[in-house]
């Protein structure tokens, strides 16, 4: 096969719409991947943002690049098949149809996503409750969608424009509040003394996780705040202890606090409230 024949064959292949579509899609894909990696490389090394903040911005920008690549490929495909993309976008009628079919919602989601990141309402890796309904770890802050992984590892996707409230449990510090209800028959003086020992053990066990000031001293170590209720649901006296810990290990620390309390209650044979079940003669008769 001569060189001229090879050139003619290549020209025919390149003139084929499917071939052009595949080549164009491959080029757009490579460019998108390059830009996403460039964004991650630059922002992950910056000192202007901390790790979680840079991860959040990276997640948003990578999502934007992905959507731009998809739109670019769509316009490229339309132009290959002879459609005047510029004329279509310039046409007021078509533009109105596009807006009517979701562009407004798209712009709303985009702006909401940027404001979520700019105002630092949440960041990637935060434990949040969104709209007082969806609870979990922020997996991704995208161009249109916020993704949350709940306790069961299920991914929940919420349009950015639909986010109306955010409860963020990861804002540098969190207070562990634990309420302990014991029987009315237990001496409050004895219970308070035991809870003081509980706090001593907690402060020793969690000494590396307590929130500290500049000098390295705990800002608010665990302590007994006293009696919280003298009639907790008609079951007993309720006491409360609290302490300030870092946000990253809050849930693990809270479980440790509960465990230490339970050990001390059992060790000192403290009576916990319970409801007695009364079985009458009629109940016994019916049971038989």
C-alpha positions as CSV (number, residue, x, y, z in Angstrom):
1,X,0.0,0.0,0.0
2,X,1.4,3.3,-1.1
3,X,1.8,6.4,1.1
4,X,-1.0,8.2,-0.8
5,X,-3.4,5.3,-0.3
6,X,-2.6,5.3,3.5
7,X,-3.3,9.1,3.6
8,X,-6.6,8.6,1.8
9,X,-7.6,5.8,4.2
10,X,-6.7,7.9,7.2
11,X,-8.7,10.8,5.8
12,X,-11.8,8.7,5.3
13,X,-11.5,7.3,8.8
14,X,-11.2,10.8,10.2
15,X,-14.1,12.0,8.2
16,X,-16.3,9.3,9.7
17,X,-18.6,10.9,12.4
18,X,-18.3,8.0,14.8
19,X,-14.5,8.1,14.6
20,X,-14.5,11.9,15.2
21,X,-16.8,11.4,18.1
22,X,-14.6,8.7,19.7
23,X,-11.4,10.7,19.2
24,X,-13.1,13.9,20.5
25,X,-14.5,12.1,23.5
26,X,-11.1,10.6,24.3
27,X,-9.4,14.0,24.1
28,X,-12.0,15.6,26.3
29,X,-11.7,12.8,28.8
30,X,-7.9,13.1,29.0
31,X,-8.1,16.9,29.4
32,X,-10.7,16.5,32.2
33,X,-8.6,13.9,34.1
34,X,-5.5,16.1,33.7
35,X,-7.3,19.2,35.1
36,X,-8.8,17.2,38.0
37,X,-5.4,15.9,39.0
38,X,-3.8,19.3,38.5
39,X,-6.5,20.8,40.9
40,X,-5.8,18.1,43.5
41,X,-2.0,18.5,43.2
42,X,-2.1,22.3,43.6
43,X,-4.7,22.6,46.3
44,X,-3.4,19.6,48.4
45,X,-0.1,21.4,48.7
46,X,-1.4,24.9,49.5
47,X,-0.9,26.3,53.0
48,X,-3.8,28.7,52.7
49,X,-6.3,26.0,53.7
50,X,-6.3,23.1,56.1
51,X,-6.7,19.5,55.0
52,X,-10.5,19.2,55.3
53,X,-11.1,22.6,53.6
54,X,-8.8,21.8,50.7
55,X,-10.4,18.4,50.3
56,X,-13.8,20.1,50.1
57,X,-12.7,22.7,47.5
58,X,-11.0,19.9,45.5
59,X,-14.3,17.9,45.6
60,X,-16.3,20.9,44.3
61,X,-13.8,21.9,41.5
62,X,-13.4,18.3,40.3
63,X,-17.2,18.0,40.1
64,X,-17.4,21.3,38.1
65,X,-14.7,20.0,35.7
66,X,-16.6,16.8,35.2
67,X,-19.8,18.6,34.3
68,X,-18.1,21.0,32.0
69,X,-16.4,18.1,30.2
70,X,-19.8,16.4,29.8
71,X,-21.4,19.6,28.4
72,X,-18.3,20.1,26.1
73,X,-18.6,16.6,24.7
74,X,-22.4,17.1,24.1
75,X,-21.8,20.3,22.2
76,X,-18.9,18.7,20.3
77,X,-21.2,15.7,19.3
78,X,-23.9,18.0,18.1
79,X,-21.5,20.1,16.0
80,X,-20.1,16.9,14.4
81,X,-23.6,16.0,13.1
82,X,-24.0,19.4,11.5
83,X,-26.1,21.2,14.2
84,X,-25.3,24.9,14.7
85,X,-24.7,24.8,18.5
86,X,-23.9,28.6,18.6
87,X,-27.1,29.4,16.9
88,X,-29.1,27.1,19.1
89,X,-27.8,28.7,22.3
90,X,-28.3,32.2,20.8
91,X,-31.9,31.5,19.9
92,X,-34.2,33.0,22.6
93,X,-36.8,30.4,22.1
94,X,-34.4,27.5,22.6
95,X,-32.8,29.3,25.5
96,X,-36.2,29.7,27.1
97,X,-36.8,26.0,26.7
98,X,-33.5,25.1,28.3
99,X,-34.2,27.3,31.3
100,X,-37.7,25.9,31.6
101,X,-36.3,22.3,31.6
102,X,-33.9,22.8,34.6
103,X,-31.3,25.4,34.0
104,X,-32.7,27.5,36.8
105,X,-32.4,24.5,39.2
106,X,-28.9,23.8,37.9
107,X,-27.8,27.4,38.6
108,X,-29.5,27.3,42.0
109,X,-27.6,24.1,42.9
110,X,-24.3,25.5,41.7
111,X,-24.6,28.8,43.6
112,X,-25.8,26.9,46.7
113,X,-22.7,24.6,46.5
114,X,-20.3,27.5,46.2
115,X,-22.0,29.3,49.2
116,X,-21.8,26.1,51.3
117,X,-18.1,25.9,50.6
118,X,-17.4,29.6,51.0
119,X,-19.3,29.9,54.3
120,X,-17.8,26.7,55.6
121,X,-21.1,25.3,56.6
122,X,-19.6,21.8,56.2
123,X,-16.5,20.2,54.8
124,X,-15.6,16.8,53.5
125,X,-15.3,14.4,56.4
126,X,-17.6,16.3,58.7
127,X,-20.4,14.5,60.6
128,X,-23.5,16.5,59.9
129,X,-27.3,16.5,60.0
130,X,-28.8,18.1,56.9
131,X,-32.4,19.4,56.9
132,X,-32.9,17.8,60.4
133,X,-33.3,14.5,58.6
134,X,-30.2,13.1,56.9
135,X,-27.3,12.3,59.2
136,X,-23.8,11.0,58.3
137,X,-20.3,11.9,57.1
138,X,-19.9,14.3,54.2
139,X,-18.6,12.2,51.3
140,X,-18.5,14.7,48.6
141,X,-19.5,18.4,47.9
142,X,-20.3,18.4,44.2
143,X,-21.3,20.8,41.5
144,X,-25.0,19.9,42.0
145,X,-25.2,17.3,44.7
146,X,-24.1,16.9,48.3
147,X,-23.3,13.3,49.2
148,X,-23.6,12.0,52.8
149,X,-22.7,8.5,53.9
150,X,-24.9,7.5,56.9
151,X,-24.2,5.0,59.7
152,X,-25.2,2.0,57.5
153,X,-22.7,3.1,54.8
154,X,-25.5,4.2,52.5
155,X,-24.8,7.2,50.3
156,X,-27.5,9.9,50.5
157,X,-27.5,12.5,47.7
158,X,-29.1,15.9,48.3
159,X,-29.3,18.7,45.7
160,X,-27.3,21.7,47.0
161,X,-30.2,24.0,46.4
162,X,-32.4,21.8,48.7
163,X,-30.1,22.2,51.7
164,X,-32.0,24.4,54.2
165,X,-30.2,23.6,57.5
166,X,-26.9,22.1,58.5
167,X,-26.0,20.8,62.0
168,X,-22.2,20.3,62.0
169,X,-20.6,18.2,64.7
170,X,-17.1,19.0,63.5
171,X,-16.2,22.5,64.4
172,X,-12.9,22.1,66.3
173,X,-14.5,21.3,69.7
174,X,-17.5,19.4,71.0
175,X,-19.0,19.0,74.5
176,X,-19.8,15.5,75.8
177,X,-22.8,15.7,78.0
178,X,-23.8,12.5,79.8
179,X,-26.9,12.3,82.1
180,X,-27.0,9.5,84.7
181,X,-30.3,8.6,86.4
182,X,-30.2,6.5,89.6
183,X,-32.8,5.2,92.0
184,X,-34.5,7.4,94.6
185,X,-33.1,5.0,97.2
186,X,-29.5,6.0,96.5
187,X,-27.8,8.6,98.7
188,X,-27.1,11.7,96.5
189,X,-23.9,12.4,98.5
190,X,-22.6,8.9,97.7
191,X,-23.6,9.2,94.0
192,X,-21.9,12.6,93.7
193,X,-18.7,11.2,95.2
194,X,-18.7,8.2,92.8
195,X,-19.3,10.5,89.8
196,X,-16.3,12.6,90.9
197,X,-14.2,9.4,90.7
198,X,-15.8,8.8,87.3
199,X,-14.6,12.2,86.1
200,X,-11.1,11.6,87.4
201,X,-10.9,8.3,85.5
202,X,-12.3,9.9,82.3
203,X,-9.9,12.8,82.4
204,X,-7.0,10.3,82.8
205,X,-8.3,8.0,80.0
206,X,-9.1,10.8,77.6
207,X,-6.2,13.1,78.5
208,X,-4.9,13.1,74.9
209,X,-8.3,14.0,73.5
210,X,-9.5,16.8,75.8
211,X,-9.6,20.2,74.1
212,X,-6.6,22.2,75.2
213,X,-5.6,25.8,75.4
214,X,-2.4,27.4,74.1
215,X,-0.4,26.3,77.2
216,X,-1.6,22.7,76.7
217,X,-4.0,22.6,79.6
218,X,-7.6,21.2,79.3
219,X,-10.0,24.0,78.6
220,X,-12.9,22.1,80.2
221,X,-12.0,18.8,81.8
222,X,-14.8,16.4,82.8
223,X,-16.6,17.4,85.9
224,X,-19.9,16.8,87.7
225,X,-22.4,19.6,87.2
226,X,-24.7,18.3,89.9
227,X,-28.3,17.2,90.0
228,X,-30.0,17.8,86.7
229,X,-33.5,16.6,87.7
230,X,-35.0,15.4,91.0
231,X,-37.8,13.5,89.1
232,X,-36.5,12.2,85.8
233,X,-39.7,10.7,84.3
234,X,-40.8,9.5,87.8
235,X,-37.8,7.1,87.8
236,X,-35.1,8.8,90.0
237,X,-32.6,11.5,90.4
238,X,-30.6,12.6,87.3
239,X,-27.0,13.8,87.5
240,X,-25.0,15.4,84.7
241,X,-21.3,15.4,83.8
242,X,-19.6,17.2,80.9
243,X,-16.3,17.8,79.3
244,X,-14.9,19.5,76.2
245,X,-13.1,17.3,73.6
246,X,-11.8,17.6,70.1
247,X,-14.3,17.1,67.3
248,X,-12.5,14.4,65.3
249,X,-12.8,11.7,68.1
250,X,-16.1,12.8,69.6
251,X,-18.1,9.7,69.1
252,X,-15.4,7.4,70.3
253,X,-14.8,9.6,73.4
254,X,-18.6,9.6,74.1
255,X,-18.6,5.8,74.1
256,X,-15.6,5.7,76.4
257,X,-17.4,8.0,78.9
258,X,-20.5,5.8,78.9
259,X,-18.3,2.7,79.5
260,X,-16.4,4.2,82.4
261,X,-19.7,5.3,84.0
262,X,-21.2,1.9,83.6
263,X,-18.1,0.2,85.3
264,X,-18.3,2.6,88.3
265,X,-22.1,2.1,88.7
266,X,-21.6,-1.7,88.7
267,X,-18.6,-1.6,91.0
268,X,-20.4,0.4,93.6
269,X,-23.7,-1.5,93.2
270,X,-25.6,1.7,92.5
271,X,-29.3,1.0,92.0
272,X,-30.5,2.2,88.6
273,X,-34.1,3.1,88.0
274,X,-36.4,0.5,86.6
275,X,-40.1,-0.1,86.3
276,X,-41.4,-3.1,88.3
277,X,-43.8,-5.3,86.5
278,X,-46.8,-6.3,88.6
279,X,-48.6,-9.5,87.7
280,X,-52.1,-9.8,89.2
281,X,-53.9,-13.0,89.8
282,X,-56.1,-12.3,86.8
283,X,-53.0,-11.9,84.6
284,X,-51.7,-15.2,85.9
285,X,-55.0,-16.9,85.2
286,X,-55.2,-15.5,81.7
287,X,-51.6,-16.6,81.1
288,X,-52.5,-20.1,82.0
